[in-house]
Amino acid sequence: MTSKKSIFVYPVYPLLLVLILALQGCGLGENRSNCLSKQPLHFGVLALITLNGENQNITVAVYEGTMENNTLRYEKKLNKYSRELWLETNKQYTVIAYYKKDGKTYQVVSGIEMSVSQSGRCYQVSNTVIDLRLKD
């Protein structure tokens, strides 16, 4: 005894799988945990900073391009609760962190440029961490 039901049900499964994948923002083989369905114009950068007895709040200055261009975008205080800088994607930035050590002021300077890549309908941002830690 053959079942006519199997003739109609089995072709539907691959069709459903294709439909589900098509409706999602990312396709097969993509890292969906970092997938954004729209191209981001701004994105948060995690700033790695040194916090110690002399430095509980770190002032950072964010320059568009190089600091020699003198295009200061903003200054912000970072601490253990706030370590994120919101920047436009696909632009180069120079970030300066100001530290105190033995009564003197030291600067840590680092550059960053976040890039956005696209694969299908999936957008991913890379280069989202900047190291502004004080070196011994």
MDAnalysis code that builds the backbone (N, CA, C; Angstrom):
import MDAnalysis as mda
import numpy as np

u = mda.Universe.empty(408, n_residues=136, atom_resindex=np.repeat(np.arange(136), 3), trajectory=True)
u.add_TopologyAttr("name", ["N", "CA", "C"] * 136)
u.add_TopologyAttr("resid", np.arange(1, 137))
u.add_TopologyAttr("resname", ["MET", "THR", "SER", "LYS", "LYS", "SER", "ILE", "PHE", "VAL", "TYR", "PRO", "VAL", "TYR", "PRO", "LEU", "LEU", "LEU", "VAL", "LEU", "ILE", "LEU", "ALA", "LEU", "GLN", "GLY", "CYS", "GLY", "LEU", "GLY", "GLU", "ASN", "ARG", "SER", "ASN", "CYS", "LEU", "SER", "LYS", "GLN", "PRO", "LEU", "HIS", "PHE", "GLY", "VAL", "LEU", "ALA", "LEU", "ILE", "THR", "LEU", "ASN", "GLY", "GLU", "ASN", "GLN", "ASN", "ILE", "THR", "VAL", "ALA", "VAL", "TYR", "GLU", "GLY", "THR", "MET", "GLU", "ASN", "ASN", "THR", "LEU", "ARG", "TYR", "GLU", "LYS", "LYS", "LEU", "ASN", "LYS", "TYR", "SER", "ARG", "GLU", "LEU", "TRP", "LEU", "GLU", "THR", "ASN", "LYS", "GLN", "TYR", "THR", "VAL", "ILE", "ALA", "TYR", "TYR", "LYS", "LYS", "ASP", "GLY", "LYS", "THR", "TYR", "GLN", "VAL", "VAL", "SER", "GLY", "ILE", "GLU", "MET", "SER", "VAL", "SER", "GLN", "SER", "GLY", "ARG", "CYS", "TYR", "GLN", "VAL", "SER", "ASN", "THR", "VAL", "ILE", "ASP", "LEU", "ARG", "LEU", "LYS", "ASP"])
u.atoms.positions = np.array([
    [0.847, -1.176, 0.000],
    [0.000, 0.000, 0.000],
    [0.895, 1.242, 0.000],
    [0.781, 2.053, -0.987],
    [1.581, 3.272, -1.076],
    [0.753, 4.462, -0.636],
    [1.468, 5.414, -0.128],
    [0.799, 6.609, 0.379],
    [0.968, 7.750, -0.623],
    [-0.119, 8.340, -1.050],
    [-0.066, 9.487, -1.963],
    [0.364, 10.746, -1.222],
    [0.217, 10.751, 0.088],
    [0.580, 11.907, 0.909],
    [2.071, 12.215, 0.781],
    [2.924, 11.190, 0.743],
    [4.367, 11.402, 0.677],
    [4.783, 12.090, -0.618],
    [4.056, 11.923, -1.666],
    [4.386, 12.556, -2.942],
    [4.277, 14.081, -2.821],
    [3.342, 14.571, -2.073],
    [3.117, 16.010, -1.958],
    [3.874, 16.638, -0.795],
    [4.149, 15.896, 0.239],
    [4.779, 16.460, 1.438],
    [6.278, 16.651, 1.249],
    [6.987, 15.658, 0.722],
    [8.441, 15.738, 0.635],
    [8.948, 16.876, -0.250],
    [8.342, 17.189, -1.382],
    [8.826, 18.341, -2.156],
    [8.605, 19.673, -1.439],
    [7.713, 19.724, -0.486],
    [7.418, 20.965, 0.225],
    [8.545, 21.329, 1.193],
    [9.212, 20.343, 1.811],
    [10.252, 20.628, 2.794],
    [11.414, 21.445, 2.228],
    [11.997, 21.082, 1.101],
    [13.072, 21.925, 0.547],
    [12.571, 23.322, 0.184],
    [11.358, 23.424, -0.294],
    [10.785, 24.722, -0.634],
    [10.623, 25.589, 0.611],
    [10.173, 25.002, 1.697],
    [10.038, 25.738, 2.962],
    [11.397, 26.194, 3.474],
    [12.402, 25.356, 3.402],
    [13.736, 25.717, 3.846],
    [14.271, 26.900, 3.042],
    [14.120, 26.864, 1.736],
    [14.570, 27.966, 0.880],
    [13.818, 29.246, 1.214],
    [12.534, 29.149, 1.456],
    [11.723, 30.317, 1.791],
    [12.141, 30.919, 3.129],
    [12.385, 30.098, 4.114],
    [12.819, 30.593, 5.431],
    [14.165, 31.293, 5.320],
    [15.115, 30.695, 4.613],
    [16.425, 31.324, 4.449],
    [16.343, 32.618, 3.657],
    [15.459, 32.682, 2.700],
    [15.310, 33.893, 1.881],
    [14.737, 35.046, 2.697],
    [13.899, 34.737, 3.673],
    [13.290, 35.784, 4.484],
    [14.211, 36.288, 5.581],
    [15.263, 35.556, 5.894],
    [16.206, 35.991, 6.907],
    [17.189, 36.979, 6.302],
    [17.826, 37.802, 7.190],
    [18.780, 38.799, 6.725],
    [20.077, 38.199, 6.213],
    [20.467, 37.025, 6.692],
    [21.726, 36.407, 6.298],
    [21.468, 35.088, 5.618],
    [22.368, 34.715, 4.745],
    [22.231, 33.451, 4.037],
    [23.046, 32.349, 4.667],
    [23.192, 31.265, 3.950],
    [23.956, 30.124, 4.434],
    [25.431, 30.473, 4.544],
    [26.094, 29.930, 5.544],
    [27.532, 30.103, 5.682],
    [27.953, 31.434, 6.265],
    [27.037, 32.301, 6.588],
    [27.388, 33.594, 7.160],
    [27.257, 33.536, 8.670],
    [28.066, 34.321, 9.358],
    [27.996, 34.388, 10.808],
    [26.806, 35.269, 11.174],
    [25.696, 34.639, 11.479],
    [24.470, 35.394, 11.706],
    [24.470, 36.144, 13.039],
    [25.357, 35.802, 13.964],
    [25.379, 36.506, 15.243],
    [25.828, 37.953, 15.069],
    [26.603, 38.256, 14.025],
    [27.069, 39.615, 13.751],
    [26.364, 40.234, 12.556],
    [25.282, 39.645, 12.125],
    [24.604, 40.076, 10.916],
    [23.627, 41.207, 11.213],
    [23.748, 42.276, 10.439],
    [22.823, 43.401, 10.523],
    [22.036, 43.457, 9.228],
    [20.739, 43.668, 9.319],
    [19.910, 43.664, 8.120],
    [19.990, 44.976, 7.341],
    [20.452, 46.052, 7.992],
    [20.620, 47.338, 7.308],
    [22.054, 47.806, 7.475],
    [22.549, 48.532, 6.490],
    [23.917, 49.042, 6.582],
    [23.987, 50.104, 7.673],
    [24.855, 49.902, 8.681],
    [24.938, 50.887, 9.763],
    [25.733, 52.121, 9.344],
    [25.223, 53.276, 9.699],
    [25.946, 54.520, 9.453],
    [26.849, 54.863, 10.628],
    [26.464, 54.409, 11.823],
    [27.233, 54.591, 13.053],
    [27.327, 53.242, 13.745],
    [28.380, 53.074, 14.556],
    [28.522, 51.821, 15.285],
    [29.351, 52.081, 16.532],
    [29.118, 51.289, 17.563],
    [29.836, 51.448, 18.819],
    [31.188, 50.757, 18.795],
    [32.217, 51.485, 19.203],
    [33.574, 50.956, 19.304],
    [33.885, 50.764, 20.778],
    [34.369, 49.595, 21.147],
    [34.761, 49.323, 22.520],
    [36.172, 49.844, 22.732],
    [36.344, 50.724, 23.722],
    [37.653, 51.276, 24.045],
    [38.249, 50.484, 25.206],
    [39.420, 49.898, 24.981],
    [40.147, 49.217, 26.050],
    [40.974, 50.274, 26.767],
    [40.731, 50.467, 28.063],
    [41.397, 51.522, 28.825],
    [42.005, 50.950, 30.105],
    [42.949, 51.690, 30.678],
    [43.571, 51.328, 31.947],
    [42.886, 52.106, 33.053],
    [42.338, 51.389, 34.038],
    [41.754, 52.026, 35.203],
    [42.577, 51.628, 36.423],
    [42.978, 52.626, 37.216],
    [43.743, 52.358, 38.424],
    [43.462, 53.467, 39.434],
    [44.209, 53.508, 40.516],
    [43.984, 54.499, 41.564],
    [44.043, 55.936, 41.079],
    [44.957, 56.237, 40.193],
    [45.084, 57.602, 39.662],
    [44.125, 57.879, 38.519],
    [43.628, 56.853, 37.901],
    [42.815, 57.017, 36.689],
    [41.510, 56.238, 36.811],
    [40.513, 56.865, 37.431],
    [39.183, 56.265, 37.545],
    [38.280, 56.681, 36.391],
    [38.523, 57.867, 35.858],
    [37.811, 58.395, 34.690],
    [38.853, 58.865, 33.689],
    [38.755, 58.375, 32.479],
    [39.726, 58.691, 31.436],
    [39.051, 59.583, 30.397],
    [39.647, 60.722, 30.128],
    [39.142, 61.594, 29.065],
    [39.736, 61.141, 27.738],
    [38.866, 60.999, 26.751],
    [39.334, 60.673, 25.404],
    [38.863, 61.760, 24.441],
    [39.704, 62.055, 23.487],
    [39.374, 63.004, 22.423],
    [39.320, 62.222, 21.118],
    [38.245, 62.408, 20.372],
    [38.042, 61.694, 19.111],
    [38.173, 62.691, 17.966],
    [39.157, 62.442, 17.105],
    [39.406, 63.289, 15.942],
    [39.021, 62.523, 14.681],
    [38.383, 63.202, 13.749],
    [38.138, 62.587, 12.445],
    [39.413, 62.704, 11.631],
    [39.822, 61.611, 11.035],
    [41.095, 61.596, 10.314],
    [42.237, 61.563, 11.312],
    [43.295, 62.310, 11.017],
    [44.432, 62.376, 11.934],
    [44.264, 63.570, 12.865],
    [44.935, 63.536, 14.002],
    [44.794, 64.643, 14.948],
    [45.411, 65.929, 14.394],
    [46.322, 65.797, 13.439],
    [46.905, 66.989, 12.804],
    [45.871, 67.756, 11.988],
    [44.804, 67.077, 11.553],
    [43.738, 67.756, 10.808],
    [42.941, 68.702, 11.695],
    [43.067, 68.528, 13.016],
    [42.379, 69.385, 13.987],
    [40.862, 69.329, 13.871],
    [40.320, 68.197, 13.473],
    [38.876, 68.051, 13.372],
    [38.392, 67.241, 14.568],
    [38.298, 67.916, 15.710],
    [37.844, 67.267, 16.935],
    [36.346, 67.025, 16.847],
    [35.938, 65.760, 16.914],
    [34.513, 65.409, 16.869],
    [33.872, 65.547, 18.237],
    [34.506, 64.973, 19.249],
    [33.997, 65.132, 20.617],
    [35.001, 64.616, 21.624],
    [34.778, 65.002, 22.878],
    [35.533, 64.474, 24.014],
    [34.546, 63.774, 24.926],
    [35.038, 62.747, 25.598],
    [34.158, 61.961, 26.457],
    [34.965, 61.382, 27.604],
    [34.333, 61.251, 28.765],
    [34.949, 60.572, 29.906],
    [34.559, 59.105, 29.858],
    [35.548, 58.239, 29.954],
    [35.303, 56.803, 30.002],
    [35.622, 56.298, 31.396],
    [34.890, 55.276, 31.822],
    [35.137, 54.641, 33.110],
    [34.706, 53.188, 33.012],
    [34.618, 52.519, 34.155],
    [34.284, 51.094, 34.097],
    [32.858, 50.843, 33.625],
    [32.019, 51.847, 33.663],
    [30.631, 51.693, 33.224],
    [30.400, 52.165, 31.795],
    [31.274, 52.990, 31.281],
    [31.086, 53.579, 29.956],
    [32.385, 53.491, 29.181],
    [32.446, 52.561, 28.240],
    [33.660, 52.376, 27.447],
    [33.380, 52.350, 25.957],
    [32.257, 52.869, 25.558],
    [31.878, 52.784, 24.149],
    [31.924, 54.157, 23.494],
    [32.457, 54.196, 22.281],
    [32.504, 55.410, 21.471],
    [31.661, 55.165, 20.225],
    [30.718, 56.062, 19.945],
    [29.882, 55.923, 18.743],
    [30.512, 56.738, 17.630],
    [30.832, 56.045, 16.541],
    [31.513, 56.671, 15.415],
    [30.819, 56.305, 14.112],
    [30.997, 57.169, 13.129],
    [30.491, 56.858, 11.794],
    [31.344, 55.746, 11.201],
    [30.697, 54.848, 10.487],
    [31.435, 53.759, 9.844],
    [32.124, 54.270, 8.585],
    [33.109, 53.522, 8.142],
    [33.867, 53.813, 6.921],
    [34.564, 55.163, 6.948],
    [34.980, 55.594, 8.134],
    [35.783, 56.810, 8.288],
    [36.949, 56.487, 9.197],
    [38.032, 57.212, 9.009],
    [39.217, 57.028, 9.847],
    [39.156, 58.003, 11.016],
    [39.553, 57.515, 12.205],
    [39.561, 58.336, 13.412],
    [40.871, 58.156, 14.157],
    [41.262, 59.198, 14.856],
    [42.362, 59.135, 15.809],
    [41.770, 59.423, 17.175],
    [42.091, 58.575, 18.150],
    [41.555, 58.727, 19.498],
    [42.733, 58.880, 20.458],
    [42.627, 59.879, 21.339],
    [43.671, 60.135, 22.331],
    [43.068, 59.957, 23.717],
    [43.730, 59.144, 24.540],
    [43.322, 58.959, 25.930],
    [44.348, 59.672, 26.809],
    [43.848, 60.396, 27.816],
    [44.719, 61.163, 28.712],
    [44.756, 60.488, 30.078],
    [45.981, 60.180, 30.531],
    [46.192, 59.510, 31.808],
    [47.076, 60.363, 32.710],
    [46.930, 60.163, 34.012],
    [47.819, 60.759, 35.007],
    [48.691, 59.651, 35.573],
    [49.987, 59.957, 35.720],
    [50.900, 59.010, 36.347],
    [52.006, 59.801, 37.029],
    [52.102, 59.627, 38.338],
    [53.103, 60.339, 39.136],
    [53.029, 61.850, 38.928],
    [51.802, 62.381, 38.849],
    [51.598, 63.817, 38.701],
    [51.779, 64.348, 37.286],
    [52.132, 63.504, 36.349],
    [52.320, 63.929, 34.958],
    [51.166, 63.404, 34.107],
    [50.899, 64.109, 32.999],
    [49.864, 63.682, 32.063],
    [50.514, 62.963, 30.890],
    [49.961, 61.794, 30.579],
    [50.441, 60.995, 29.453],
    [49.299, 60.816, 28.459],
    [49.667, 60.698, 27.191],
    [48.676, 60.479, 26.146],
    [48.924, 59.132, 25.471],
    [47.847, 58.408, 25.253],
    [47.900, 57.197, 24.444],
    [47.115, 57.510, 23.176],
    [47.757, 57.366, 22.035],
    [47.154, 57.715, 20.748],
    [46.992, 56.439, 19.915],
    [45.808, 56.274, 19.348],
    [45.548, 55.117, 18.495],
    [44.567, 55.515, 17.405],
    [44.646, 54.837, 16.288],
    [43.746, 55.111, 15.172],
    [42.833, 53.928, 14.913],
    [41.701, 54.224, 14.293],
    [40.737, 53.169, 13.973],
    [39.923, 53.577, 12.747],
    [39.565, 52.575, 11.966],
    [38.616, 52.773, 10.879],
    [37.746, 51.525, 10.814],
    [36.489, 51.680, 11.155],
    [35.565, 50.559, 11.070],
    [35.164, 50.391, 9.616],
    [35.129, 49.164, 9.181],
    [34.682, 48.918, 7.812],
    [33.434, 48.049, 7.842],
    [32.575, 48.281, 6.869],
    [31.330, 47.534, 6.748],
    [31.425, 46.686, 5.493],
    [31.184, 45.391, 5.656],
    [31.164, 44.500, 4.501],
    [29.751, 43.959, 4.321],
    [29.453, 43.582, 3.106],
    [28.115, 43.092, 2.787],
    [28.219, 41.750, 2.096],
    [27.365, 40.838, 2.540],
    [27.247, 39.538, 1.898],
    [25.763, 39.249, 1.776],
    [25.242, 39.354, 0.584],
    [23.795, 39.216, 0.414],
    [23.092, 40.383, 1.091],
    [22.174, 40.049, 1.976],
    [21.485, 41.095, 2.740],
    [22.041, 41.226, 4.147],
    [23.238, 40.747, 4.360],
    [23.863, 40.758, 5.675],
    [25.010, 41.764, 5.681],
    [24.971, 42.696, 6.634],
    [26.046, 43.672, 6.812],
    [26.796, 43.328, 8.097],
    [28.124, 43.378, 8.017],
    [28.942, 43.113, 9.189],
    [29.962, 44.227, 9.338],
    [30.184, 44.640, 10.596],
    [31.140, 45.701, 10.904],
    [32.380, 45.056, 11.509],
    [33.537, 45.426, 11.000],
    [34.788, 44.905, 11.556],
    [35.626, 46.047, 12.095],
    [36.608, 45.675, 12.910],
    [37.500, 46.644, 13.548],
    [36.723, 47.515, 14.536],
    [36.134, 46.889, 15.543],
    [35.268, 47.599, 16.490],
    [35.858, 47.695, 17.892],
    [37.172, 47.482, 18.033],
    [37.844, 47.605, 19.326],
    [39.072, 48.479, 19.130],
    [39.274, 49.427, 20.063],
    [40.458, 50.281, 20.003],
    [41.201, 50.157, 21.328],
    [42.512, 49.952, 21.247],
    [43.346, 49.753, 22.434],
    [43.939, 51.092, 22.865],
    [43.464, 51.600, 23.998],
    [43.937, 52.863, 24.546],
    [44.560, 52.648, 25.933],
    [45.060, 51.445, 26.176],
    [45.614, 51.130, 27.495],
    [46.981, 51.769, 27.687],
    [47.233, 52.163, 28.914],
    [48.503, 52.736, 29.310],
    [49.530, 51.619, 29.413],
    [50.644, 51.772, 28.752],
    [51.715, 50.774, 28.800],
    [52.667, 51.111, 29.942],
    [53.171, 50.088, 30.594],
    [54.129, 50.318, 31.702],
    [55.504, 50.657, 31.199],
])
